[in-house]
Amino acid sequence: MTSSMKANWKVMVSTTGSTLLPQSATNAYIAHLLPYTTILTPNLPEALLLAKLAGKDFGDLKTLNLRKRIDLARYLATKVQWVLLKGGHMAIERDGGKCVVDILVNRDGYSKEFISDFSSSTNTHGTGCTLACTFTFDMIDVSCNCIQSSARI
């Protein structure tokens, strides 16, 4: 990461699937903001919409298995430096239970899955945004610490 790291926080698609930005605003976002973005932190519905508008259709939320999610994140990483694809909108069946998989990838091929147990709740508003903010600020902190360390050497 560099000191010029840029993160975009936007809410384009709600948990219920409602599109919150007009098509023209979403197109402007893709054309004018994504090229300058260091880390993109979409939820699954947002990632599907961004990919589709950028030219690749990954299907719908119900057919988005783990392999397709990884492919989706990698596709979006061709547009930005890093992608944290938040998986809380659709749990995955695994080992007899449900889990949430968040996927971090970069354009150089790095990939990491963060797996946690799924918690059934109606009080999840903002949890994905909290994850994105925390993760991004941790990346900024690491970047700043690296810059400070190299300045001391």
Secondary structure, 3 states (H helix, E strand, C coil): CCCCCCEECCCCECCCCCECCCHHHHHHHHHHHHHHCCEECCEHHHHHHHHHHCCCCCCCHHHCCHHHHHHHHHHHHCCCCEEEEECCCCCEEECCEEEEEEEEEECCCCEEEEEEECCCCCCCCCHHHHHHHHHHHHHHHHHHHHHHHHHHC
